[in-house]
Amino acid sequence: MIRNLHEALALVESGFSRYRVLVVGDLMLDQYLWGEVSRISPEAPVPVLRSARRTYVAGGAANVAMNLRGLGVQVSLAGFAGADEDGGRLRAMLQDAAISAAAVCPWSRATISKTRVMAGHQQLMRLDVEAPDDASESEIASLLAALAPQVAASDCVILSDYAKGVLPPAVCKAVIAQARARRIPVLVDPKGSSFAKYQGATTICPNLQELAACTSVAPREMAALMESGRALRKHLGLEYLTVTMSERGIRVLRETPEQDLHAPAQAREVYDVSGAGDTVIAVLAASAAAGLDLESAIQLANVAAGIVVSRVGTVPVERDSLMAALAAEFTLSTQEKIVDRTGLVARAAQWRSRGETIVFTNGCFDLLHVGHITLLEDAHRMGHHLVVGLNSDASVQRLKGPRRPIVGELERARVLAALASTDAIVIFDEDTPLETIRLLQPDVLVKGGDYTEATVVGAELVRSAGGRVAIVPTVAGFSTTNIVRRLADAPQEKA
């Protein structure tokens, strides 16, 4: 579940339209020949494709730009395109998508292209057209000159490296230096066995195979590979390293394993992984430009990647598809937040297996008011997941008297579950949540400012297990009792 789901929804709904991202990298044109195979050629043991249609889509760094436009981001694209028919098609696509191509420079070779021959969902072969050499010194100089004003006008920069000659060390170092001087995040989709030229970027986003090639640690040695990635992060001066791990999801490596973040893969039927990495880095860049917290950003990128791998071909993510997926997640998470103690223990075990911390608070929450909201938001910021213990109707009656609660336990639970700050609601029937705390063993136990640590139920239990107790300030003048009293004292309207 996305931690700040409401904020992510608001950003996607607005299309990230306030933000501009610059994409620098290898531009390509992807061509698809679609058809059916019903026989083998008599000339050679190869299938005969009866071609039905031909389609073109932007590829490489241009696909990253298309993903950003699909999210509604303002996009500038920098790289090279040849003065040929494929280059013309690519430029027309960029213009139609309202992508600024002011820094797309001409070069003296054919536009990079990939032609995939498809029989239904099955790829039969791929034909690549590309130059074997890097861009010339004069071409690199023209690109650098065009890049400077684009960096200055951007909120985030992506280096999309496909090792086709557009991102030699000189370009990478110049762009990273210019961006970091303006405190603009730089995200890198890398290529090659060395990441040295990306030193000083905000993050590099390799997949497992790319990280393995760079660190000389086999992908099957997962623990050693993650530690090597952590050392690489420190050596290159990155803020964090973002590793895409296919069916394992996305892991963000920081200084220590305890600080790592992990977004498990979304369960979807996979048809084609082409362009999934482009989608991930596009969503991460848009989120970074908008200031979305990192944990929510990688979870949002995971949702977006799950959408594009369920389609055939290089297909950028679209805002409406992402909105639909987020809306479905919001509905599901609201329903699933209310659990019994057995379900809570199981869910807590899943969270802890990912290294995530658990915060617990409790109360009657009879008439939800601003004091409750403030408490829950403050508690949510103290860890990865907030669990709320809710007194049952019988428990409230014993504590507050026979006229309470005003709102039944199931309705109170549903209202709490609808809040973005809560991750699980558990109803307990005892007078105190001590048994729930004993089963959950939270990392942080939170109560409002009208308590002291000495009066918090379960405080000693939590501290003895290595957790801590936090007292947050209350909002003066707000309580359910005061609201009930004011309602009772209010003049009654005549019928």
Summary of the structure (lengths in Angstrom):
residues: 495
radius of gyration: 27.2
end to end distance: 48.3
largest distance: 95.7
contacts: 1647
relative contact order: 0.10
helix: 42%
strand: 24%
